[in-house]
Amino acid sequence: VRFVAATARRVISDGERAIGVELDEGRVSAGSVVVALGAWSSQLDGLPEVAHPVGPLRGQMVELELPAPPIGHVVFGEGGYLVPRGDGRLLVGSTSERVGFRKEVTVDGMRTLLGRAARLCPALAAAPLGRFWSGLRPTTSDGLPNIGPSSLGGLFWASGHHRNGILLAPITAEILAAYVLGAPLPVDAGPFLPTRA
Ligand SMILES: Cc1cc2nc3c(=O)[nH]c(=O)nc-3n(C[C@H](O)[C@H](O)[C@H](O)COP(=O)(O)OP(=O)(O)OC[C@H]3O[C@@H](n4cnc5c(N)ncnc54)[C@H](O)[C@@H]3O)c2cc1C
């Protein structure tokens, strides 16, 4: 495999098939092109239209830093979660906000997360604050990822996994590899076709 670190600008097609990608510096020719730009996937030029484009859903996170884990397992509640790390750090997640491509961490976001943490586990009200950050989940309008061939030959999608893109990476790779190679699919991936209505 040859890795090229660059910004993809446009899918190049010969009118019937995708034949490569235009990068910020130069071009790459390819027999198959996979759109996997996360929340930015639908920003790429040269894509055929899909019924469910991929866009961003912001999630803010905060980490508390305790001397030892205050709880022994993940706790879900109030629309969020607490994840204790072995060394005393504790992750509080997460917001779901449609604010476009804005990655700020906000007062409202922190108020939501810290209030939730203290209600789920009152001892956390005295916990020291550590880091905070946000990320952009790649999300579609029907909540399903776009995985598989598009209406342009040789162009495939693997994007829009919302809250579960890390968990679903291995099966997505297996499905994509099968589509690209014309092999049998490991599971029924029909509901995720980018060409669905
Ligand atoms: C707060 C939060 C908590 C989460 N928790 C979980 C969890 O517990 N479990 C889980 O499974 N998932 C979780 N997710 C979701 C998960 O992070 C995403 O579903 C996953 O990262 C999507 O992977 P991806 O490769 O499609 O996109 P990304 O991880 O966003 O990767 C896309 C990459 O493409 C790059 N890129 C964009 N445009 C271009 C371009 N034009 N040219 C070149 N590169 C480009 C971006 O810089 C980025 O590096 C969480 C997300 C958030 C925000």
The ligand as an SDF file (V2000), in Angstrom:
LIG
                    3D

 53 58  0  0  0  0  0  0  0  0999 V2000
  -17.3970   12.7260   21.3740 C   0  0  0  0  0  0  0  0  0  0  0  0
  -17.4290   11.5070   20.4880 C   0  0  0  0  0  0  0  0  0  0  0  0
  -17.4510   10.2480   21.0470 C   0  0  0  0  0  0  0  0  0  0  0  0
  -17.4670    9.1190   20.2300 C   0  0  0  0  0  0  0  0  0  0  0  0
  -17.4630    7.8860   20.8190 N   0  0  0  0  0  0  0  0  0  0  0  0
  -17.4560    6.7850   20.0350 C   0  0  0  0  0  0  0  0  0  0  0  0
  -17.3990    5.4830   20.6060 C   0  0  0  0  0  0  0  0  0  0  0  0
  -17.3430    5.3270   21.8400 O   0  0  0  0  0  0  0  0  0  0  0  0
  -17.3960    4.4110   19.7730 N   0  0  0  0  0  0  0  0  0  0  0  0
  -17.4420    4.5440   18.4240 C   0  0  0  0  0  0  0  0  0  0  0  0
  -17.4510    3.5300   17.7150 O   0  0  0  0  0  0  0  0  0  0  0  0
  -17.4910    5.7570   17.8480 N   0  0  0  0  0  0  0  0  0  0  0  0
  -17.5030    6.8780   18.6090 C   0  0  0  0  0  0  0  0  0  0  0  0
  -17.5740    8.1210   18.0450 N   0  0  0  0  0  0  0  0  0  0  0  0
  -17.8080    8.2180   16.6040 C   0  0  0  0  0  0  0  0  0  0  0  0
  -16.5500    7.9960   15.8080 C   0  0  0  0  0  0  0  0  0  0  0  0
  -15.5410    8.9050   16.2510 O   0  0  0  0  0  0  0  0  0  0  0  0
  -16.8570    8.2270   14.3290 C   0  0  0  0  0  0  0  0  0  0  0  0
  -17.9950    7.4650   13.9360 O   0  0  0  0  0  0  0  0  0  0  0  0
  -15.6530    7.7910   13.5040 C   0  0  0  0  0  0  0  0  0  0  0  0
  -14.5090    8.5560   13.8710 O   0  0  0  0  0  0  0  0  0  0  0  0
  -15.9220    7.9760   12.0220 C   0  0  0  0  0  0  0  0  0  0  0  0
  -14.7790    7.5320   11.3370 O   0  0  0  0  0  0  0  0  0  0  0  0
  -14.4430    8.0730    9.8910 P   0  0  0  0  0  0  0  0  0  0  0  0
  -13.1330    7.4670    9.5190 O   0  0  0  0  0  0  0  0  0  0  0  0
  -15.6320    7.8740    8.9910 O   0  0  0  0  0  0  0  0  0  0  0  0
  -14.3030    9.6630   10.0610 O   0  0  0  0  0  0  0  0  0  0  0  0
  -13.1840   10.4700   10.8510 P   0  0  0  0  0  0  0  0  0  0  0  0
  -12.6890    9.7120   12.0290 O   0  0  0  0  0  0  0  0  0  0  0  0
  -13.7520   11.8360   11.0730 O   0  0  0  0  0  0  0  0  0  0  0  0
  -11.9810   10.5400    9.8130 O   0  0  0  0  0  0  0  0  0  0  0  0
  -12.1070   11.2530    8.6090 C   0  0  0  0  0  0  0  0  0  0  0  0
  -10.7280   11.8080    8.2870 C   0  0  0  0  0  0  0  0  0  0  0  0
  -10.7510   12.3840    6.9640 O   0  0  0  0  0  0  0  0  0  0  0  0
  -10.0020   13.5740    6.9990 C   0  0  0  0  0  0  0  0  0  0  0  0
  -10.4360   14.4330    5.8850 N   0  0  0  0  0  0  0  0  0  0  0  0
  -11.5780   15.1650    5.7750 C   0  0  0  0  0  0  0  0  0  0  0  0
  -11.6410   15.7920    4.5830 N   0  0  0  0  0  0  0  0  0  0  0  0
  -10.5100   15.4360    3.9160 C   0  0  0  0  0  0  0  0  0  0  0  0
  -10.0050   15.7390    2.6050 C   0  0  0  0  0  0  0  0  0  0  0  0
  -10.6810   16.5240    1.7490 N   0  0  0  0  0  0  0  0  0  0  0  0
   -8.8200   15.1920    2.2340 N   0  0  0  0  0  0  0  0  0  0  0  0
   -8.1320   14.3670    3.0710 C   0  0  0  0  0  0  0  0  0  0  0  0
   -8.5740   14.0370    4.3250 N   0  0  0  0  0  0  0  0  0  0  0  0
   -9.7410   14.5680    4.7360 C   0  0  0  0  0  0  0  0  0  0  0  0
  -10.3020   14.1780    8.3630 C   0  0  0  0  0  0  0  0  0  0  0  0
   -9.2960   15.1030    8.7140 O   0  0  0  0  0  0  0  0  0  0  0  0
  -10.2900   12.9210    9.2300 C   0  0  0  0  0  0  0  0  0  0  0  0
   -8.9760   12.6370    9.6790 O   0  0  0  0  0  0  0  0  0  0  0  0
  -17.5150    9.2600   18.8310 C   0  0  0  0  0  0  0  0  0  0  0  0
  -17.4860   10.5450   18.2640 C   0  0  0  0  0  0  0  0  0  0  0  0
  -17.4400   11.6610   19.0820 C   0  0  0  0  0  0  0  0  0  0  0  0
  -17.3900   13.0350   18.4610 C   0  0  0  0  0  0  0  0  0  0  0  0
  1  2  1  0
  2  3  1  0
  2 52  2  0
  3  4  2  0
  4  5  1  0
  4 50  1  0
  5  6  2  0
  6  7  1  0
  6 13  1  0
  7  8  2  0
  7  9  1  0
  9 10  1  0
 10 11  2  0
 10 12  1  0
 12 13  2  0
 13 14  1  0
 14 15  1  0
 14 50  1  0
 15 16  1  0
 16 17  1  0
 16 18  1  0
 18 19  1  0
 18 20  1  0
 20 21  1  0
 20 22  1  0
 22 23  1  0
 23 24  1  0
 24 25  2  0
 24 26  1  0
 24 27  1  0
 27 28  1  0
 28 29  2  0
 28 30  1  0
 28 31  1  0
 31 32  1  0
 32 33  1  0
 33 34  1  0
 33 48  1  0
 34 35  1  0
 35 36  1  0
 35 46  1  0
 36 37  1  0
 36 45  1  0
 37 38  2  0
 38 39  1  0
 39 40  1  0
 39 45  2  0
 40 41  1  0
 40 42  2  0
 42 43  1  0
 43 44  2  0
 44 45  1  0
 46 47  1  0
 46 48  1  0
 48 49  1  0
 50 51  2  0
 51 52  1  0
 52 53  1  0
M  END
$$$$
